[in-house]
Amino acid sequence: MVEDKNIGHSGETPLLEVKDFSLIFRHYGKGLRERDLEVVRNFNLTIHEGEIVAVLGASGSGKSLLANAILGILPDNAVTSGTLNYKGAALTEKKQALLRGKEISLIPQSVNALDPLMKTGKQVRTMIARRNKKRVQQDIFKKVGLPDSAGDRYPFELSGGMARRVLISTSMAGNANLVIADEPTPGLDPAVLQETVGQMRRLADAGKGMMFITHDIEIALQIADKIAVFYEGETIEIAQAGDFSGKGERLRHPYTRALWRALPKNDFISLQPSAYSNSRKSGKPSLEIKGISYHYPNSSWLFKDLDLTVQPGEIVGVYGHSGSGKSTMAQVIAGYRTTLGGTVEIAGKTIPKKGRHPVQMVWQHPEKAINPRWRIKQTLQEAGEIDQKLLKTLGIRQDWLERWPSELSGGELQRFCLARAMTGDTEYLVADEITTMLDAVTQSQIWHSLIELADERGVGILAISHDYHLLERVCDRIIHFDDLK
């Protein structure tokens, strides 16, 4: 058990106290054989008013399940033990139901939490108890960098980063004392990220407590008073921001040091462009985007007459701010949207609309790209014969194949999305913020695997990201999206 030292809060009653908390899922297999899967064990944490505590850990470590346990929204087969206290009183099921969405609010990880049939401005206004709700909502949108026009759009009309800011706005609109922010910042460009982090810090400075669940060490260091490192369901270390420096000499646990050193700005292994020379000399045709244009109905052009070329085996990075049109460009190139001018060609021929598209796309949010009613094995088989070597390269375990998507973490789902995209005769891959939801170690593993596959198969990759440090590590060249438009 890792001790949670409440420096500066001696004698104060914590806003939230988690003590010796454990969580298991009870499953029944063939012959009604009972099987218990332990996902959180002996977790300890306290949060006081005005304090932000980051829960930092790998994808699949159980961080989001901890948030669901506090809110009382675990599935029926979950069994818990230990203590959950709010303001010194036990968080019973009845009390959780009374506090949820009022005194305790959640900024959810998935943008699927937004109502697809309600305009975003109205969704935020439902959380506002004061008068002049529209003016308050517009003021909140301004603080998180959203234009007034975003309030008149449905979630599917916004970029991933803009939709995430709407989720953050719903929490800012309420009067909760405890905010649980579950991965609230992936997909935000640096400018918007800094403003959003600042707003969250101001919420804490006004007396609110916050559990900030994240895989991103750098964001945790910017915003948190202390950092609880979570690994395979257990707190392995509670550290101060200043402990993350140099080679991580002041960090006690090897996994914490590995997270720190896996960042692109630290020891993330860079592969030089020369690694792709064999693929480029293979004679494979290049992907040519010639003069494509797109805008949404009754809106201005997102991009017009856009040109871009990707060579086989080459990794080209596209960098730009959230909402600039990068993901829409990706969807046009991969055949999900029809260009309003120009062509997408391979070997000088426009890609036909019928049949398997030679340009495959991996989306930012894997849970939106996988049928929740299919087991993972069926999802892979839809794309073709399962390639066992490919699964091994991507670190996919055989027992995952029999699971439902809801039983896997974001990082595990994203590996399957990559496996599905790389199955068959894929010639080019569009990777749209594919590791922005993942911790540094998993991010590094996936990109190294993807680079290896691209080199081996001569697959060209268009890597879209707001993380310039990452693109510097993995790409042959980087293009700012504004320079393409």
N, C-alpha and C positions, 0 to 999 in steps of 0.2 A: 504494500500500500504506500502511495506517495503522499507525503504530508502537504496539506494546503495551508501555508502560513499566511495569516491575515494581517499583513503588515499595515499598521495605521488604522486598524478597525477593531482594536482590542475592546471588548465589552459591548460592542454594538451587535444588535440582532441582525443577521444577514437577511437581505431581501429574498435570496434563494439559498437553500442549503441542501446539497446532495451528499448523502453519507452511506458508504458501503452499499451502493446501488448495483444490482445485477439484473440482467434481462436475458431470458432464454425464450426460444420459440419451440413449441411442442408440435412435432409432426407424427403422423401415423402412416407407416408404409404398408407393404404387403402383409397380409395376415394380421392387420391391426397392431403391428409392432410399433411400440412407442419409441420415438427418437427425439432427444433434446439437443438443440443447437444453441450454445451459449454465445451471445454477441456482445454483451457488456458485463464486466465483472468488477466488483469492489471499487466502483467509481466514487471519488470524493471531490467536491468542489463547493466553494461558496462565492456568492456574488452580493456585493453591498450596493446600496443606493449610490449613484454617481460613478459606478465602476464598470469598466468593460473588461470582460474576461474572454480571451480567445481560446477556443477549443480547436487545436490544430492537429490534423492527422491525415493519413492516407485515405484515398477513396476506398470505401468498403470497410472502414474500421469501426463503424457504428455510431458516428457523430450525429447523424440525422435521427437515428433511432432514440438517442438520448433526448433530443428535442421533442420528439413525439411522445416520449414517456412523460415528460414534464407537462405537456399540454393535455395528456390523457387521450391520445388518438392512436394508440397502438392497436393492431389487429387482435382478434379474439383469441388466437393461439399463443399470445405473448404472456409470459409469467414473470412477474417482477418480485424483487425482494430488496430490503434496505429502506432508507428513509429519504423522502422528498418533503421538505418544509418550505412554506412561503410565509415570510414575515413571522417566523417562529411557530407556525401552526401547520399540521400535517396536510399535504395536498391529497385529500381523498378524491374519489371519482366525482362525488357531488360538487366539491369545491372547484375541481378542475373545470367542470362544465359551467359553473357560475363565472369563473375568472377568464376563461378562454375567449380571446377576441376583445376583452375589455381591459382588465388589469394586466393580463399576460397576453402579449400579441406575438405573432409569428410573421417573419419575412421568409416565405418559403423558397426552397431551392429551385423548383421548377416553375417556369413561366406558364405551364399548363394550369397553374392555380388561378389564373385570370379567367373570368367568365368570357367565353368566346362570343357570346351573343349580346354583350353589353359594352357600350363605348367606355373607354378607359377613364375619362373624366368622371362619369357617373359612378363608376366603381369606387373611385377614391372619395367622392362626395358622400357615399353611404357610410363612411367611417367618421364623418365630421359631425360633431354634436352642436357646434356653434352656428350662429346666423351667418348669412352671406357665404353659404357653402361654396358657391362657384368661385368667388373671389379668393377664398382660402385655398381651394384646390389649385387654382392658377398660380397662386403665390408659391405653393409647395412645388409645383412643376418647374417653376422658374429656378427654385433653389437647387433642384437636381438636374438642371440643364435640359428640360423638356420644353418645346415651344407650345404655345396655347393650342395650336392646331392638333397636337397629339391627343388632347382630351376629346376631340370629335372623331377619333379613329377607333376601330376595333383592334383587339390585340394582334390579330394576324396581319394587320396593315403596318405594324411597327417592326423595327429590327429587334434582334434578341437583346441588345444592350438597352434599347429604349423600353422594351417590355419589362426588363428587370428594374429599371428606374420607376416604373409605375408601381411595381410591387413594393419598393422601398417607400414610395409616397403614401401607400395605404397605411403603413406603420406610423409614418410621421403625422398622419391626419388624426390618429387616435389619441387616447389619453392613458395608454398603458404605462404601468410602473416598471414592468419587466418586459424587455424586447428580446426575443430569440431570433437572431438573424442567421438563417441557414444558407451559407454560400451566397451572400447577396451581391457580390461584386464581379463575378466572372463576366467577360464580354464587354466591360466598360473601357473606353479609351482613357489614356492617362489623365486628361484634363477633367473629364466627368468623374473619374474615379476619385481624384483628389477632392473635388467638391462634395461628392457623396460621403466620403470618409469624414470630411469636416462636419457635415450635417449630423452624422451619427455621433461624433465626438461632442457636438453641442447638445444633443439629446441627453447624453450622459452627464455633461456639466450642469444640466438643468435638474439633475436629481434622479434620472432614470437609470436602472441597471440594465446591462446588456450582456447576453451570451452571444458571442460572435463566432459562429462555426465556420471554419475555413480550411482550405488546403494550402493557402497562399501565405507563406512566412512573411513576405515583405509587407503585405497589407496588415497582417497581425501585428507586426512591429510598429507600424504607423499609428494604429488605433488603440491597442490594448494596454491595460495597466499590468496584466500578467497573462502568461500563456500556459495553458495546460496541454501537454502533448499526448495525444491519444493514439494507441497502437493496438490493433486487434482486440478492441473492446476494453482496454485498460489504460489508466493514466500512468504513464511511465516517467513523467517529469513535469514539474511546474517551475517555469523559468521566468526570469525578468528579461525585458527587451534587450538590455545591454549584454546579456549572455550570448546573443547571436552576433558574433563578430569573428574576424580572422578565419581560421580553419575550424572554429567551433570548439576551441580548447576549454572554454568555460562550461560547455554543455556536458551533462553527466552521462546521458544514455547514448549508445552507438547509433540508434535509429534517429534520434534528434539531430545528431551530427550529420547523418546521411541526408536527411531532409535539407539541411542548411547547405551542404556541399553540392547537392544535386541541382541547385538553382543555375539557370543559364549564365548568370554573372559570376558564378564561382567555378566549380569543377565540371560542369556539364561538358561532355566530350564533344568536340567539334570535328566534323568530317570535312575535309578540304574538297573543293570542287574537282580536283584531279581524280577523286574516287569514282566519278561518273564518266570518265573518258571512254571506257569500253562500251558503255551503253550508247553514247552519242555516235560512235563509229560503227554501230551495228547496221546502219542503213534504214532504220525505222523512220517513218514520216513524222514531221512535227505537227503540233496542234496550233492552228492559226485562227485567231479571233479577229475578224475584219469588220470594223465599223459598226459594231452592235450598239443598239440604243434601247432605252427602256424608261417608261414612266408609268405610274399608277393612274387610274382614271381620275380626271379632274385635278391632277397634280402636275408640277413642273418636271422636267427631265431629271431623272436620277443620274443618268450618264448618256452621252450622245457621241456617236462615231468613235467608239472605243476600240483600240487596236492592241493586240497582245499576242506574243508567240511563246510557246513552251516547247523545248526540245525533249526528245526521249531521254529518260534518266536524269533530267534536270529538275532542280527544286527552285521554283521562283516564288519569292515572298511578296505578298501585297499587304501593305500597311496603311491604316487610315482610321479616322475616328468613327465611333459608333453612330449608326444611322446614315452613313455617307453613301450606302448603296453597294457595299462589297458583297454582302450575301445575295442580293438580288442578281448581281453580275454572275456570281457563282452558279445560281440556279438557271440562268440563261445558258451558260456554257455547258452545263450538265443536262440540258434539255427539259428542265422542269418548268421553265417559262419560255414563251416565244418572243424572240427579239422583234422589235418594231423597226428594224432596219439592219442591214449587214448580215454576215454569215459566220458560222462556226465550222471550220473545215479541218480535215485530216487528209494528208496527201493530195491537197488541192480539191477535194470533193466535200460538198456539204454533207454533214452527218445526217443520215435518214432518220425519220421520226419513229419508224417501226423497228422492232427487234431490240435486243440488248444494246444499250448505249455504250460506245467505247470510252466515254468519259463518265466516270462514276464519282459521286459526291458523298462525302462523310459530313454529317451535319453537326452543328455545335451542341445540340441537345439530343443525346442518343435515345432518351425515353420517348421522344416524339417521332423517331424514325423506325421504331420496332413495334410490330403488332403485339399488344399486351395479352392477346388471347391465344398466342402461339407459344409453345415451348421454343427455347433457343435453337434446338436442333432443327426444327421445322423451318425456322427463319433462315438458317444457313442453307438448307437443302433447296429452298426456293431459288437461290442464286446459282445452284449447280452442285456438283459432287463435292463433298466436304474434303478439303485438302488438309490432311493431318500434319504435314510439315509446316503449312501456313499457321495452323493453330498453335503449334509448338513455338514457332518464331514469335508469335504475338503473346505468348505466355498464357494461353487459354487452357484451363484444366478440363479434362474429359467430363467430370461430374457436373460441370456448369451446363453442359448441353441439355440435360434433363430438367433444368430449372425454368421457371417462368421469369419474364423480364423484371417483375416486381421483386424477385428474390435476389437480384444482382445489384451491385453498386454502379454508379455512373461510369467509373473507370472500367469495370468489367464489361458493361454494355458497349462502351466505345470500342473495346477490342473486337467484339463481335461485329460491330458496324464496319470496322476496317476489314475483317476477314470476309464479310459478305461483299464488300466493294472490290476486294482484290481477287475474288474468285472468278475463274473463266478468262475471257479475252480482254480484260480491262487494259487500255493503252495509256490512259491518263487519269489522274485522281485529283479532285478538287477537295482540299482539306480546309473546311470552314471553322476556324477556332476549335479544332478537335480536341485540344488538351486544356482549354481554358478552365474547365470544371475540375481538373485533376491536380493532385499534389505533385510536388517537384520530382519525387522519385518515380512515380508512375508516368508523369509527363516525359521524363528522360527515357524511360524504358520503351514507351510507345514510339517515340520519335526515332530512337536508334533502330528499333525493329522495322519501322517504315522505311528508313533510309536504306537499310540492308535489302529489303524487298524491292525498292525502286531500282537500286543498283543491279541486283540479280536479274530482274525481269525487264529492265529498260523502261520502266513506267515513269513518265514525267509527272511532277506534282506541282499544283498551284496551291501554295500554303497561305491562307488568309488569317491574319492575326493582328491584335492591337499590341502584342508583346514584341517590341523591337529587339530586345535582348535575345529572345528565342529565335527570331528570324535570322539574326546575325549568326547564330550557332549552326542552323540547319540548312540555310539557303545558299545557292550559288550567287544569286543576285536578288536585290530587294527593290521594289517599285512602290512609290507612294501613290495611293489610289487617286488622289486629286490630280496627279500628273497624267493619268490615263484618260480622264474625262474630257 
